């Protein structure tokens, strides 16, 4: 298996007569706070940017450069599911909801989507294929992973300015040591996911010792 994504999944769909194929991925399933963001990207086979890969394998500067380039040469859309939706639905269903929203927002429409992971979101009314570790196997999914990551990181930088002390501009809401210490010292914000155990436990402890 190649160590870098390629266009084989997309080509296979095109050979089946499917004209419009997009990759879909999400960012933000693991953090304790903030929305989950999904992106959908339909690449132009003649204008695929060099260096597309799983967003986690790229530097922040490289992700930013590819994000800008994708906006010039590909059809791109993103959407989010809120903290309230995450707490109500669970993070998996909320991430799927964000995916469905991103697909629906894709300019020009789409006939078939390649979804990162092993599950196809509920509510899709078009062809879909789940691709395990797809962000490292499909160029379209890799592109979507970059878009979702950049968009979500920007959201967390904005939220960090509104709620200083948690280090979200550095940790993007993930349960790092400094984030967990701030959560214990400063308490939970409205952007924290109450259904996630570290947040729930801290809220419960605070409640239990409050007269």
N, C-alpha and C positions, 0 to 999 in steps of 0.2 A: 504494500500500500504506500502511496506517495506520502511524503511528509508535508506537502503543501496542497492546498485545495486546487481543484481543476474544474473544467467546464463539462465533465462527462455526464453528470445528472441532467444538466440543462440540454445538452446535445441529444441525449436519449429521448427527452420529452419532445424536442423539436422534430426528431425523426418520426415520432408518433403523430405528427401533425398538429402539435400544440404550439401555437405561435407565441404566446405571451407567458413567460415563466419567470417567477420571482422567488427570491430567497427570503426567509423570515427568521429572525432571532430576537432574543430578549436580553435585557440587562437589568440586574437588580433583584434577583430572587433571594439572594442571601443576606442583604443588609437588614438592619433592625429598623430602618426608617426610610421615608421617601417612597415615591411611586415606583412601580415596575414599568419599564419602558420597552416597547417592542418596535422593531423596524422592519419594513418590507422594501426590497430593492430589486428592480428589474434592470439587468445589465444589457447594454448594447454589445453584442458579440464582437463588433468591430472597434469598440472603444473601451475595452476593459483596462482599468488602471493597473500598472505594474505594482506588485508587492502586496496584493490583497491576501489577508490571512486572518486566522482567528484573532480577534481583537486583543486577547490576553497575551498573544505572542508578539505584540507590537509595542513600541514605546509610545508614550502619550503624544510626542511630537509627530510621529509617523501616523498615528491614528487621526490626528487633526488634519494633516496634509491629505490623507486619503478621503476623509470626510468631505473636505472642500472639493476635491476632484470628483468624487461621486456626485456631488450636487451639480456638476457641470456636464457630466457625460452619461448619467443614469437616471432612471425614474426612481425617486426616493420618497418614502413616507414613514412617519413614525406616530406612535400614539402611546398613551399610558393608561394604567389602571391605578386608581388612587389608594391611599392608605386605608380609607374606609372600605373600599372594595376588597382589598387584600384581607382585611380582618373579617369581612362578611363571608367571602367566598373561599378563602385559603389562597396561598400564594400561587399554587399551580394553576388553579382556575382563573385567578386574576391575571396571571401572565398570558394565559390563552385568550382571555378577553382583550388584552392589549394587542395581541397578535391579530385577532379578527378585526379590530379597529384600524390597525395599520394597513392591513390588506385592503380594507374598504376605502382607505384614503389614498391608495396608490394612483398617481396620475395615469390616465390612459387605460386603467383597468388591467386585469390579469386573468388568465385561464387556468393556470396551474401553479401551485406553490410548493416549495421545498421547505419543510419545517425542521428546524434544529431540534433534535431530541427523539424520543420514541413514541410520542403521542401526537395525534392530530386534534387541534382544538374543536370543541363543540361549536356548532352553528355555522361552520363553513359550508357554502353552497357551491363550491367549485372543486376541481381536482386538487388533491393534496397528497404529499408524500413525506413521511417522517424519515429523517436521516440522522441516525445516531452519530454524535460528534460531527455534525454537519458543518460547523464553522471551520473545521480543519479539512473538510473534504469537498465542499462545494464553494465555488467562488461567489455565487450569489448570496449564500448564507453567510460567508465570511464578510461580505460587504455589509449585510444587515447587522452583523455583530458589531462592526465598527461604528455604524450609525447609531445603534442603540446605546452603546457604551459612551460615545461622545455626548450625545444628548442628555443621558442620565447624569453624567459627571457634571455637566453644566448646570443642571437643575440643583444638584447637591451643593455646588459652589454658591449658587444664589441663596439657597436655604441656610448655608453656613453663615452668611452675612446677617441673616435675620436672627439666627440662634447661635451666637459665638460660644466657644468653649467645648464643643463636641468634636471638633476636628474634621467635620464633614468634607471640607475642601481637600483634605488629605486622604481620608479613609472611605469617602463616598457612602458613609452610613454602615459600613461593615463592622462587625463586633471586634474591633481592635482593642488593645489594652486601654488606650487613652479614651476611646469612645465609651467603653464599659465603666471606666472610672468616672467620667463626666456624667454618665447616666445615673450612677449611684449618688454623686455629689450634687448634681443640678436637677435631677428628676427627669421625667419624660416630657417631651414636647408634643404638641398636637400632630407632629409628623412621625412620631414613633409608632410602630406596629404593635398594637396591644396583644395581638394573638401570638406574637413571637415570645418564646419562653423567657429570655433574659429581661425583656421589657415587662412582661407579665409578673415575673417574680419580684422585680424591684417595686412595681406598683403595689403588689400584694403586701410586701414587707412594710412599705410606707403606710399603707392603709391599716395594717394590723397593729402598728405601734402608735397610731394617731388616736388621741383620746376622743 
